[in-house]
Amino acid sequence: MDRRNFLKGAAAFTLTAVTFVLASQTAPARYVTKKIKNLSYQIFPEGESVRYTVTDPAKASLSFINLKFVGGAPKEFTLNVITKKGDVLVEGKPLNPEQGELEIQVIERENDEYIIQMNISPEMIIGDRVYVDVKQKESNPKYALEDIWIDVKEGTDPVVENEHDIEGYVPQLSYRAGEEIELKVHAPTGRFGIEFVRYGKEEKVVDRVENIKGIKQNYTRYVYRNGANWKTSYSYRVPDSWRTGLYGARLFDQSGKEFYISFNIKSSRYTGEKKKRIAVLSSTNTWTAYNTWGGASLYKYFVNDHVSPLYAQIVNSQRPNIEASPVGDPIHLANAEKLILSWLEENEYDFHVIADSDLHTDKDLLSHFGTLIINTHGEYWTEEMYNALEDFMNQGGNLLYLSGNGVYWKSVVKDNQLEVRKAFGYHVLNDERGGLWNRIGRSEAGLLGVRYTPTGFNTFHPYKVKQADHWIFDGTNLKNGDEIGKEGLNRGGASGHETDKRNEFSPKNLILLAKGTNPEDGGAEMVYYDHPGGGGVFSVGSVTFGGSLVVDDKLSQMVKNVMNRYTLESKSDLS
């Protein structure tokens, strides 16, 4: 996602007989004139502190903001909402009170009192208060705003009738042999079947189950953050014969409709020398971040609230995820990750797939491996994951960063919820400062060598060789100025979609091997450096690299050179 689109904005409403227009412009200057530590009313002289009661903001559901006017009600006004920590809440979509699931209510009471009640997104429930600034357009109104309050409900979402075709999800994105996969399926036609497929150098059906009794499964209004909580439709024990890798469960029913669920199988045990073991990290947090099912993702917000953000900041993994399907055009999630896995198998490299969730929960997981590959789009990293990667590198581990836009947003995971504060606020799940790792003192460039910048976004170009005499180019016959990765399976050249570059935090011994030819100096920078822990770091800095790796012999030879250097016992074995 182009980060230039993430703008701080005010929640602005125009009400004409309760008609709203929401704006997503930069916050009014009076809200951002100085950095604040202890917020006081004087910081927002035209805003009123509105407290509310909430046990757990992460479990907030259908809530309301109420404005009490005396002497009449305004025909037109604007409303700005700011958190107590100073973060301006972002608004976006135009709304009409006569449309949508909930009508804006104007309640006339005795003594010429009017209550205007608006549904407010749970994304606005942060901490124990917000600051609300109400501006009416009349110059000399005969009415007055007497009170503002917010009613927060927890765990009481309205039920939404599920009118979708067959769909489903699994509670985990990583399993091992012997574990039970509980498939949660919405099957409106009644009977359904499952076909299990493994994705490697070939797509192979490994099992099939038919004539399963299914049921219709509804969901709730804020399912995107609270999870679907569906009943288990079928339990399947992972056979011992299933190898580690990326798998899909194809759901199908009598109507001919189908739906894919992606998940990974990890190894139960490790054999051979540690130096030769390769872990491939599946970017499952990014799968969850882009999932819009149920009305919102970390990029979009479709729930029809009156007061709502441009995007969610808490999402849940327990829901169907069509964006993470393993089939279709390979772009940047599971259907692109399978390209790198197929290359590894085609070139006879044994590997072990692990998921973001595995690395998050097991700080010692990487100690079993000599090399780690970050696959395609590893954007969302928890502190636990980051710490584990640093420990791995400090202990002599090797890294192939075959990804772009990686280790970018600080993420918090708790009870199946993934939280990211893209407005650089404080996490609800642990009260820590959120935002970009680069802005909170741990730039990913210090470890990966590069970090994402928006220049070159959504363009696709080859790399141009800069250091042809480096050992990574051995056997390629390339020279400086040659272009590599001109073609690819995911929309074009090897340097594309989102691209990473060096910055002031990059290691001093970094070597620029090649640079993408994308416009505005937006090309990915392919780099290498020797880590002080004893291993090496090879970074390609591009989301689309895997799509070119599988079709470009030069890129293939370069990655082979890195893999062989990392996994062979000694440099003499390379001759």
Secondary structure, 3 states (H helix, E strand, C coil): CCHHHCCCCCCECCCCCCCECCECCCCCHHHCCCCCCCCCHHHCCCCEEEECCCCCHHHECCEEEEEEEECCCCCCEEEEEEECCCCECCCCCCECCCCCCCCCEEEEECCCEEEEEEEECHHHCCCCEEEEEEEECCCCCCCEEEEEEEECCECCCCEECCCCCCEEECCCCEEECCCEEEEEEECCCCEEEEEEEEECCCEEEEEEEEEEECECCCEECCHHHHCCCCCCCEEEECCCCCCCEEEEEEEEECCCCEEEEEEEEECCCCCCCHHHCEEEEECHHHHHHCCCCCCECCCCECCCCCECCCCCCEEECCCCCHHHCCCCCCCCCHHHHHHHHHHHHHCCCCCEEEEHHHHHHCCCHHHHCCEEEEEECCCEEEHHHHHHHHHHHHCCCEEEEEECCCCCEEEEEECCEEECCCCCCECCCCCCECCEHHHCCCCCHHHHCCEEECCCCCCEECEEECCCCCHHHCCCCCCCCCEECCCCCCCCCCEECCEEECCCCCCCCCEEEEEECCCCCCCCEEEEEECCCCCEEEECCECCHHHHHCCCHHHHHHHHHHHHHHHCCCHHHHC
